[in-house]
């Protein structure tokens, strides 16, 4: 049995037209095989083979692809569909890539997982050979419509690019700058919160978040550094903490105000302070951010993040006359230009907080 379809690629009357068809033949086991054949048309009338399939559905899909290639005046290249058929799914490649990243910190791996959480639900089951630059551009447009910030979208595309690099997909569609465009976004001007706003917000925070928020304000620590702090990092005799700088991995010492040290020690009995046990066990970066946002709304003040408290501390240290090199050392900056340009601001309120009163 033979079924035929034709696509005309030559308008001249009398020429053989390009066509594709399916033939059926029985197998030794009494089953049927569906063979896809095609003819280029024009002066060539020799039938060509385009694959054999156990189901008619697969054969129809192959025939449809062949007809599309003929309509585009291309000779069907079966190597393309063979590569696509053997191409692994993006989710499988992403899993292997994450397992290979033994060179990064746990916090970085978490960033990768969050970024992939935006990508895999959309086309995790898709073969990587089917992912092109337009696919990535469509992803960027979708994330932008959802209201994600430019930097968040940039990180998402960057993680996708690293996954496809791991699969040795060349050219890498996530690195196609002609097609993949990040949304235009006005640069956010950070305005550190005033002492009055911080006090109003801290008073409305759940009790377990007050001390961490005040420590961020007093030390300029990153939220990830506070989250990772363990009792093995606490040097109680010298009233200081060893901080593994999340950007460089190089440790530094931080000395919080004395008013905040005893409340931290009271969080855990001395006998239970295992070196690997986290100091702030009930606090995560996401929970603290959410708590601050809700408290800002309840207090009726402009919203600020844990990182904005770091900006406030650096600005206050600069206004207090501390040298740039010392500021960089305290907050874990290698590039003092970044410290000067990005983290210093004109603050309207240079007052320090009354930590003892806010902890009551």
Secondary structure, 3 states (H helix, E strand, C coil): CEEEEEECCCCCCCCECEEEEEEEEECCCCCEEEEEEEECEECECCCEEEEEECCHHHHHHHHHHHHHHHHCCCCCCHHHHHHHHHCCEHHHHHHHHHHHCCCCCHHHHHHHHHHHHHHHHHHCCCEHHHCCHHHHHHHHHHHHHCCCCHHHHHHHHHHHHHHHHHCCCCCCHHHCCCCCCCCCCCCCCCCCCCHHHHHHHHHHCCHHHHHHHHHHHHHCCCHHHHHHCEHHHEECCCCEEEEECCCCCCEEEECCCHHHHHHHHCCCCHHHCCCCCECCCCCCHHHHHHHHHHHHHHHCCCCCCHHHHHHHHHHHHHHCCCCHHHHHHHHCCCCHHHHHHHCCCCCCCCCCCCHHHHCC
